[in-house]
């Protein structure tokens, strides 16, 4: 009878203990480095970090209890990436979260052994971060943002929402390898839609403002903003400039539309950070990045800002409104 009571007590204890407690190892505090590509006061950056940390907690990893999370904010600056990557690696982390593809080169220069999990990286094979999507092979794995062919979708959506557009300025970061693939996809799609595409750099505020102003002097223009850290960092400037020059524009992330941009289409960024937390958990529990396949997005969002459309004198096609995941009035 005593053995039975002890057995039942053991079962009750197991059921009461959170399922995620498998990750909790009180005898050792695990260290997680985080290199963000946005600024520390950026709301979107904070939301991404919160999604990552909340998912880690669900998996049993609590900052200050069984883990220590060291965070650095790169704010779209290559020099900061290099400095902070070296700092994080010097702290001997068990794993590092690379918030975007732009942060990975600096981390790989700092270490080829510490596991790295990335989010929002469009072409990790082409960039040389992994050997293949199915078998990364090194110390890096994670979650891709999109396929380059999706960039053509930006042009299609821009024409659908503003049919008069015959010229499109493509804002991209020339230093980002992903920008080359995005630009090629847009160039291949443009002739079939009767649109001329023109490159505009994204490296500093002066360059952006001058280039958009010069482009806007022509007629029937629109903007396509490709995904990159500078685009996110300078989003308020870009959105304000598009409004000032009455240019219809499509953006890469939902937070652009919620900040006043006309339309955005992109995978759910917060979901990428939740999924990245699941890979961090698996690595902390003994799996290797080389054996964890790179995964594609599973959630996409089309967001339309009706207030901005009205300000531009645009009437959104009913079919496009019906496809939207979110409509901002």
Residue pairs with C-beta under 8 A, 6 or more apart in sequence:
18 60
20 57
20 58
20 59
20 60
21 60
22 60
22 285
23 59
23 60
23 61
23 66
23 281
23 284
23 285
24 60
24 61
24 62
24 65
24 66
25 66
26 66
28 66
29 66
29 67
29 68
30 61
30 66
30 67
30 68
30 94
30 284
31 67
31 68
31 70
31 91
31 92
31 93
31 94
32 56
32 61
32 67
32 68
32 69
32 70
32 93
32 94
32 95
32 96
32 97
32 280
32 284
33 69
33 70
33 72
33 88
33 89
33 91
33 93
33 95
33 96
33 97
33 114
34 49
34 52
34 69
34 70
34 71
34 72
34 88
34 96
34 97
34 99
35 72
35 74
35 81
35 84
35 85
35 88
35 96
35 97
35 98
35 99
35 103
35 106
35 107
36 45
36 48
36 49
36 71
36 72
36 73
36 74
36 99
36 103
37 45
37 74
37 75
37 76
37 81
37 99
37 100
37 102
37 103
37 229
37 232
38 44
38 45
38 48
38 73
38 74
38 75
38 76
38 99
38 229
38 232
38 233
39 45
39 73
39 75
39 76
39 233
40 73
40 75
42 73
42 75
42 232
42 233
43 255
44 232
44 253
44 255
44 269
45 73
45 99
47 255
47 270
48 99
48 119
48 269
48 270
48 272
48 273
49 71
49 273
51 270
51 271
51 273
51 274
51 277
52 97
52 273
52 274
52 276
52 277
53 63
53 69
53 277
54 274
55 273
55 274
55 277
55 278
56 62
56 63
56 67
56 277
56 280
56 281
59 277
59 278
59 281
60 66
60 281
61 67
61 280
61 281
61 284
63 69
70 88
70 91
70 93
72 80
72 84
72 87
72 88
73 80
73 84
74 80
74 81
74 84
74 99
74 102
74 103
74 229
75 229
75 233
76 102
76 228
76 229
76 230
76 232
76 233
78 102
78 106
78 175
81 102
81 103
81 105
81 106
82 106
82 109
84 106
85 103
85 106
85 107
85 109
85 110
86 106
86 110
88 96
88 107
88 110
89 96
89 107
89 110
89 111
89 114
93 114
94 114
94 115
94 283
94 284
95 114
95 115
95 116
95 117
95 280
95 283
95 284
96 107
96 114
96 115
96 116
96 117
97 116
97 117
97 118
97 119
97 276
97 280
98 104
98 107
98 116
98 117
98 118
98 119
98 121
98 140
98 142
99 118
99 119
99 120
100 118
100 119
100 120
100 121
100 229
101 118
101 120
101 121
101 122
101 123
101 124
101 127
101 129
101 145
101 176
101 177
101 178
102 173
102 176
102 228
102 229
103 118
104 116
104 118
104 121
104 124
104 127
104 129
104 140
107 116
108 116
108 129
108 140
111 139
112 138
112 139
113 139
114 139
115 139
115 140
115 283
115 288
115 289
116 139
116 140
116 141
116 142
116 289
117 140
117 141
117 142
117 276
117 279
117 280
117 283
117 289
118 124
118 129
118 140
118 141
118 142
118 143
118 276
119 142
119 143
119 269
119 272
119 273
119 275
119 276
120 143
120 145
120 227
120 269
120 272
121 127
121 129
121 142
121 143
121 144
121 145
121 178
122 144
122 145
122 146
122 147
122 148
122 178
122 181
122 182
122 227
123 144
123 148
123 177
123 178
123 181
124 130
124 133
124 136
124 140
124 142
124 144
124 294
125 131
125 132
125 133
126 177
126 181
127 177
127 178
129 138
129 140
130 136
130 137
130 138
130 140
130 141
130 294
131 137
131 138
133 144
133 293
133 294
134 293
134 294
135 290
135 291
135 293
136 289
136 290
136 291
136 292
136 293
136 294
137 290
138 289
138 290
139 289
139 290
140 289
141 279
141 289
141 290
141 292
141 293
141 294
142 276
142 279
142 294
142 295
143 272
143 275
143 276
143 279
143 294
143 295
143 296
143 297
144 294
144 295
144 296
144 297
145 178
145 227
145 266
145 267
145 272
145 297
146 227
146 266
146 267
146 297
147 296
148 178
148 181
148 182
148 184
148 185
149 185
150 185
151 181
151 182
151 183
151 185
151 186
151 189
151 226
152 185
152 186
152 188
152 189
153 265
154 186
154 224
154 226
154 250
154 252
154 265
155 168
155 186
155 189
155 190
155 193
155 195
155 197
155 224
156 189
156 193
157 250
157 263
157 265
157 302
157 320
158 165
158 168
158 222
158 224
158 248
158 249
158 250
158 263
159 165
159 193
159 195
160 317
160 320
161 248
161 250
161 262
161 263
161 304
161 309
161 314
161 316
161 317
161 320
162 222
162 248
162 312
162 314
164 220
165 195
165 220
165 221
165 222
165 248
166 194
166 195
166 196
166 220
167 195
167 196
167 197
167 198
167 215
167 218
167 219
167 220
167 221
167 222
168 186
168 190
168 195
168 196
168 197
168 198
168 221
168 222
168 223
168 224
169 197
169 198
169 199
169 200
169 211
169 212
169 215
169 221
169 222
169 223
169 224
169 247
170 182
170 183
170 186
170 197
170 198
170 199
170 200
170 224
170 226
171 200
171 201
171 202
171 208
171 223
171 224
171 225
171 226
171 231
171 238
172 179
172 182
172 183
172 199
172 200
172 201
172 202
172 226
172 228
172 231
173 179
173 201
173 202
173 203
173 226
173 228
173 229
173 230
173 231
174 199
174 201
174 202
174 203
175 203
176 228
176 229
178 226
178 227
178 228
179 226
179 228
182 226
182 227
183 197
183 199
183 226
186 197
186 224
187 197
190 196
190 197
197 224
198 215
200 207
200 208
200 211
200 212
200 215
201 207
201 208
201 211
202 208
202 228
202 230
202 231
202 234
203 230
205 234
205 237
208 234
208 237
208 238
208 241
209 237
209 241
212 223
212 238
212 241
212 242
212 245
212 247
213 241
213 245
215 221
215 247
216 245
216 246
216 247
221 247
222 247
222 248
222 249
222 250
223 238
223 242
223 247
223 248
223 249
223 250
224 249
224 250
225 231
225 238
225 249
225 250
225 251
225 252
225 256
225 261
226 252
227 252
227 253
227 266
231 238
231 251
231 252
232 253
232 255
235 251
235 255
235 256
235 259
235 261
236 259
238 249
239 249
239 251
239 256
239 259
239 260
239 261
240 260
241 247
242 248
242 249
242 261
242 262
243 260
243 308
243 311
246 312
248 262
248 312
248 314
249 261
249 262
249 263
250 262
250 263
250 264
250 265
251 257
251 261
251 262
251 263
251 264
251 266
252 264
252 265
252 266
253 264
253 266
253 269
254 264
254 266
254 268
254 269
254 301
254 303
254 326
255 264
255 269
256 264
257 263
257 264
257 303
257 304
257 305
257 326
257 328
258 303
258 305
258 328
260 305
260 307
260 308
261 305
261 308
262 304
262 305
262 308
262 309
262 312
262 314
263 302
263 303
263 304
263 305
264 301
264 302
264 303
265 300
265 301
265 302
265 303
266 300
266 301
267 297
267 298
267 299
267 300
267 301
268 297
268 299
268 300
268 301
271 297
271 298
271 299
272 297
275 295
279 289
279 292
282 292
283 289
283 292
300 325
301 325
301 326
302 323
302 324
302 325
302 326
303 324
303 325
303 326
303 327
303 328
304 316
304 320
304 321
304 324
304 326
304 327
304 328
305 328
306 316
306 327
306 328
306 329
307 328
307 329
309 315
309 316
321 327
